[in-house]
Amino acid sequence: MHKKLFARGDTAVLSGRFAPGDHLHLAIDFKGVGYKYVLNGVIAEQPWVTGRGWWRSFTRQTVRPEFPVSTSTKSIISTGDLTGLLRMDLEMNVTTAGEGAIIVSKANSVPSLTAPKVVTASCDAAAPPTT
């Protein structure tokens, strides 16, 4: 699959609408200095990062009240910084219906060896319920 992630600038967004039970697998190879990512929505999990280099990743959850006041929504965001020869791998079964996205961008102006490449990007739909 090896698709260049930054074909149109220094930011790439992969997004979609997901259903409970969808199986998502996304792997991106990084070779260079100063990248950052944001995962949000229903796919906001902390990804697995392997390789030689430095990375930092964290997940935060905020609760935003909506009206009527008796209800609230949770907003989950995973963010991280990546430098080196790394692979970021996100594999999950979606538990909640909704939108989700990953945003990958260059965090500085230092040139990279090569642009990040998408190694795997798949989403297998949840099996329909049997009756």
N, C-alpha and C positions, 0 to 999 in steps of 0.2 A: 504494500500500500504506500509506503514512504512518500507522503505528500508534504511539500514545503509549507510550513505553517504561516510564514510572514510573506506571502506572495504580494501583498498590497500594503506595505508599510510596517510599522513597528508594533502593531497590536493585532491580535487575532481573537475572534470570538466564535466559539462553537456552542450552539444552543439548541434547545428543543423542548417539546412538551412530552411529559412522561406519565405513565400510568403505574399504579401499584403492581409489582411483580415483574416489571420490565427489568431485563438484565443489561447493564451498561458496562462496557469495557473500553477504556481509553488509555493509550500509552503514547507518550511523547518523549523523544530523545532530544537532549540539550547538549550542545558542545560550545561552551563559551562563557562569557562573563556577564553577570547582571541581568537576569530575567526575573520577572515576578508573575504570580498567577493569583486569580481570585476565582473560587468556585462558589456559586450561590444557588439559591432555590432548592429544589428537591434533590439535587446531586451534590450538595455542599458537605462532602466528607473530606477528611484529611487523606490525601493520596499517599501511596507508598512511594518513596524515593530511594533509588539505589544508584551506585556508581562511585566515581572518584571525584570529589569536590566538596563544596560546602552548600548546605541548604538549611533553611529555617522554615518551619510551617506551624501554623496554629489555627484553631477553629474557635469561633466565638458565636454565642447565641444571644440575641437580644429579643425582648418581648415588647412589641409595640401595641399600645392600647388603640382600639378602634371604637367607633360608635355604633351601637350603644356600648356604653362603658363596660357592660357585663361580659363582653367578649374581647379577646385579644389574639393577635397572631404572633407566631414566632418567626424570626428571621435568622437564618443560620448562614454564616459566611466563613469559608476556609480561605486563608491567604498564605502565601509563602514567597520566599526568595530563593533563587537557584543560581549557582555558579559552578562550572566544571563540566565533566563528562558524566552526565546523569540521565537516568530514565525516570520519569514520573508516570506512575501507573495507578489508575483509578478503576477498580472493578467492584461493582455493587449491584444489589437487587434493590430497586427503587421501592420505597415503602409508602409514599404519599403521592397522589396525583398532583401535577402542576408543572410549571416551567422550571428549567434549570439551565445554567450556563457555566462555561469556563472561559475566562478572559486571560490570555497570556500576552505579556508586553515586555518590551525592553525597558529596564530600570535605569539605564544610563547610556552614555554615548560611546562607550568602549566597543570597538568592533569585535564581532564574534568570529570564530573559525568557520562555522556554517550556521545557517538558520535552523531553528528547531524543526524537527520533522515528526509528523504523526505516523506512528508505527502501526497502531491498531485503533480503530474507531468503529464500534459496533453497538447496536442496541437491539436486543432480541425482545420482541413483544411478549407480554405476559400471555400465558395460555388462557384461552377462554374457559369460563367455568363449565363444568360438565353437569348435565341435568339428569 
